[in-house]
């Protein structure tokens, strides 16, 4: 991976700040709207879990059982716990793992 120059870092930070401060952007959303977005994202991650685990296994040789747990199941769980959604299917499936 190439090193970023100071100019590259400054440009990335400026782009992130602009996106964060954008009128109607994430920073201005009500908590309920953020929760809904995280819910949709967690569901989308969960639906792709098996494909994600297989891709990680192919990419770096990680055993499928480990990639299924750490690379696919934990991502929806992180979304769920980030927004306090511990009753979700994603939470329950990770809690059993």
NORURZI-V152684 format. One record per pair of residues at least 6 apart in sequence whose ideal C-beta (glycine too) atoms are under 8 Angstrom apart, sorted by the first residue. I is the first residue (numbers start at 0). J is the second residue. D is the distance in whole Angstrom. If there is no record, write none. Layout:
# NORURZI-V152684
{{I,J,D} {I,J,D}}
This chain:
# NORURZI-V152684
{{3,11,8} {18,24,6} {18,25,8} {19,25,7} {19,26,5} {20,26,7} {25,33,7} {28,36,8} {33,82,7} {34,82,5} {34,83,8} {34,84,7} {37,78,5} {37,79,8} {37,81,6} {37,82,4} {37,84,7} {38,78,8} {38,82,7} {38,84,7} {38,87,8} {40,78,6} {41,74,8} {41,75,4} {41,78,4} {41,79,5} {41,84,7} {41,87,7} {41,89,5} {42,75,7} {42,89,8} {44,51,8} {44,71,8} {44,74,5} {44,75,5} {44,78,7} {44,89,8} {45,75,4} {45,88,7} {45,89,5} {45,92,8} {47,71,8} {48,67,7} {48,71,4} {48,72,6} {48,74,8} {48,75,7} {49,67,8} {49,71,7} {51,66,8} {51,70,6} {51,71,4} {51,74,7} {52,63,6} {52,66,4} {52,67,4} {52,70,6} {52,71,4} {53,63,7} {53,66,8} {55,61,6} {55,66,4} {55,70,4} {55,71,8} {56,62,7} {56,63,5} {56,66,5} {61,70,7} {68,96,5} {72,89,8} {72,92,6} {72,93,5} {72,96,6} {73,93,6} {75,87,8} {75,89,4} {75,92,8} {75,93,7} {76,89,6} {76,90,6} {76,92,8} {76,93,4} {78,84,8} {78,89,7} {79,85,7} {79,87,5} {79,89,5} {79,90,5} {79,93,8} {80,90,7} {84,90,7}}
